C-alpha cells in the first residue's frame, strides 16, 4: 500500500514544492493542490474509520467482564490477557479504559508486578471523573497504590539485604583465599 507521501509526490508540482523555503510555504503549496487536499480528506476518513473499528466500548466491556470471571477464579494470567484486550479496545480517555486499567492493576498486583500495577493505578486514577461511584473506585485504587509502594519498598529491602549478605560472603571467600595462599602448607595437610 502506498503511503500518503508517495501518493502526494505523484500529484503535486515538484518544482514548486522544491522552491519552497520554509514549512509555511510548503504547507501552502500542498494545500493549494486540490488533488492533494482531496487525498488528505480521504486518508483522514479512512483513519477515522479504522480507529472506530478498533475502539469499541462493547468489545472492551466484554473482555473486561471475561477478565473479571478469570480474576474471580484466581486465573491471573488469563485475567491479564482479557484485561489487555479490554484496554486495547477501550476508547481513549474513557471510563472503560479506566475500569480496564484498574482491573489489570489488581491482577498485576496479584502477580507481584508492583511497578506495573502502580503505573496502571496512576493511569486509571487520571481517567476517573468526580462522581460518587468513581470516588469509591478512587479509594480502592489509592489503597492498591499504597500496597504497591509498600511491597516495592519491601522487595528493595530484601534485595539490599541479599546484596549485603553476598558482599559479606565474598569478603569471607577473599579472606579464605588469602589465608590459603599465605599458609598453603597448613591447608594441604588438613584432614
N, C-alpha and C positions, 0 to 999 in steps of 0.2 A: 504494500500500500504506500502510495506516495505521501510524503509529508506536505504540510501546508507550505513550507518554504520552497519545496521543489515545484509544487503546482504554481505558486506565485511567480517563480522565476520564469515560467513559460508565458505569463500574461502581462507582466509589467515591462515598461520601457527600460531596458538595462542601462542604456547610456544616460538617460535622465536620472535614474537611481544612483548610478556611479558618480554623477556630477554633484550629488547632494553632499554638503559639507558638515552637517550635524544631524542629530536624531530628529529634531523637529522637521527639518526639510525632508528627511527620508520618510517619516510618517505622513507628511503632507503629500508626498509623491505617491505613496501607496494608496492613500485614501482618495486620491484624485482618479484612480483607475477603477471604473465601475465594476469591471470583471473581478478585480481583487476584493472589493467590498462585498460583492455577491458571494464569492467563495468563502470569505471570512464569516458571513452570516450563516452559510450552510454548515460550516465546520463547527460553529458555536452551537447550532441547533442539534447537531449530532452528538456533541459532547454533553449537552443538557439531557438528551435522550438516554445516553449511556449511563450517566450519573443517576438518573431517575430509576433506571432498571437495577442498578447496583444497590442503591439505598432504598430500603423498603421497611417501613415500620412493622408490617405484619410478619415478614420473614425474621426480622430482628427479635420480635416478641416470641415467635415460635421457637427459635433457637435458645433464647434465654429461658423459656419455660422448660425445654428439654434439659438444659443445664441445671435448672433448679431440681428436677427429678433426679438427675445423676448425683448432684450435690447431697440431696437428702438421703441417698443410698450410699454415701461415702465413696462414690466413684469419682475421685477428684480429677483424674486425668481425662475422663470422658466429659465431666462438667467443664473443665478448662477448654476442651475442644469446642463444645457448644457455645460457651461464653465468647470465645474468639470469633465464632461465626456471627453471634449476635452483635458484637462490636463492628464487625465488617459490614453488616447490613444496616446498622443504625444510622439514621441521618445525622450529619454533623450538628453539633451543639444541641442535641435533642435530649429529651427526658429518657428515651430508650437507650441512648448512649450512656447516660449517667447510670441507669439501672444495671446495664450490662457490665460496665466498669466496676461498679460497686460489688456486684456478684462475683466477678472474676477476682477482685481483690481478696474476697473471703476464701476462694479456692486457692489462690496463690499463698495466702497466709497458712492454710492447712498443709500445703506442700512445703512450707518453710522457706518460701522465696519472699522474704520480708521486704527486701528493697523493691522488688517489682510490685508487691502488694501495696506498698506505701505510694508508689508512683500512680497506680490506678486509683487509690483513695483520693489523692490530690486532684486528679483529673475529674473524678466523679463529683467531688465537692465543688469544683469550679462550675459545673453544669447544673447544680441544684438551684431551684427557684426559692422564693421565700413564702412558702405556704406550710400549713401545719403538718401535712404528710412528709414533706421534704425536711422539716425540722427534726422529725423522728429519725429519718434516714441520716441526716447530718450528724446527729448524736452517735448513731451506730458507727458511722464512718470515722468520726473523730476518735471513738474508743478503739477501733481497729488500728487507726494510725498510731495511737499511743502504745498499743500492744506490739505493733511492728517495730517501733523505735526501741521499746524495751528489749525485745528479742534480738534486734540488731546489736544493741549495746552488750547484751549477754554473750552473743556469738563472738563479738570482737574481744571481749574479756577472756573467753575460752581460748581464742587464737593467741592472744597475748600471753596467757599462762602457758600454753603449749610451747610457744616460741621461747619463753624464759626457761622452761624445763629442757628443751632441746639444746639451748645455748649452754646450760649447766652441764648436760651430758657430754657435749662436745668438749668443754673445758676439761672434764674428767678424762676423756679419751686422750686429749693432748697431754695432760699430766702423766697419764699411764704410759703413753708412748715415749715421753721424755725419760721417765723412770726406767723403762725397758731398754732404752738406748744407752743411758748412762750406767746402768747396772746389769748389763746383759749376762754377766756370769752368774748373777743371783737368779735370774729368771730362767736360764737354761737348765739349771739343776733342780728346779722346783718340782715337787711331785704332782 
